[in-house]
Amino acid sequence: MNTEQTDAYLRRIGAARPAAPTDQALRELHLAHLRAIPFENLSVHLGEEIELTAEALVAKVVDARRGGFCYELNGAFAALLTALGFDVTLMQARVYDDTGRPGIPYDHLALRVGTRDGGDWLADVGFGAHSHLPLAFGERGEQADPGGTFRLVTAAAGDLEVVMDGRRQYLIDPRPRELADFTAGAWYHRTCPDSHFTRSLVCSIITDDGRVTLSGRTLTTTVDGERHVTELATETEVLAAYERHFGIRLEREPSVGSVRKTG
């Protein structure tokens, strides 16, 4: 990313250019990203291609003013952090399902970020409801966060389990990866009927006092822990909700039935 692209990205998330790649700068960028750019899988249901290159991901997030899922959001965030002087490592992870079983390899993309302060952090702006701030990568005790209480637990072969409020979220393989390594995982989640991304629609973003989520035609607003659920009746209402709550302008309503299946 050049200076102009970096500045455009910072404007997109409403953040000032940090004077240096410090711990505090990373925390501010992480939270700003989560508050400005939604976690969403709309491309899956609009038949849009997902290209895993830094250029394409930044164009989608910044120029098209869209969100994305883990590969897109953390891939784009990695490009921004690298341009700002942070030391960024891409890591693959397997997400635990409701039965406690880990998913496919390259199920999830997470970031390990080093700072000029000597900080070593797990950054993740692409997991939906997760930590609002980076987690200390070397800490094995509880870490309090606005999103919950987190722990990083050492697992077999040097892997790490990310635990949120006592529940395992995903299993990290900390070895460095390249963005292209996640192509098969992105293809699986975009096309396979077994992927939860092909079976449901989601667009979600944190706010100053809670979270807003649009799942299909169900709009859920959480304010200070109190949930309000509204069922939207028409395509017009759905498109207006995408624009109002997430800044996303669509020409048509995404539909789960339009997902392309694998052969």
Number of C-alpha atoms within 10 A of each C-alpha: 15 8 10 9 17 19 15 14 25 19 14 17 19 14 18 12 15 15 8 15 20 18 19 14 18 23 17 17 23 22 18 20 24 25 20 21 25 29 26 27 22 24 18 27 22 17 15 10 10 18 16 18 17 19 14 16 25 26 16 19 21 21 14 12 18 24 27 24 26 22 27 28 28 24 26 26 26 26 20 23 19 16 16 18 15 21 17 22 18 22 22 26 25 20 23 19 13 10 6 12 12 17 16 13 16 23 22 24 28 27 26 21 23 22 19 13 11 9 15 20 22 21 24 24 31 27 20 19 16 18 24 22 23 23 22 18 17 13 13 13 11 14 15 15 15 10 15 15 15 23 23 24 18 15 12 8 7 12 16 20 23 22 18 22 13 11 14 21 22 25 25 25 22 17 11 12 16 12 18 12 15 20 16 13 17 23 15 19 19 25 19 18 15 11 13 12 22 23 15 17 21 19 23 26 22 24 15 8 10 16 18 21 24 24 15 17 19 16 20 17 21 16 14 10 10 8 12 11 12 11 14 15 10 11 13 11 13 22 18 16 19 19 12 11 18 24 16 18 15 15 6 11 18 21 15 17 10 12 21 16 12 10 5
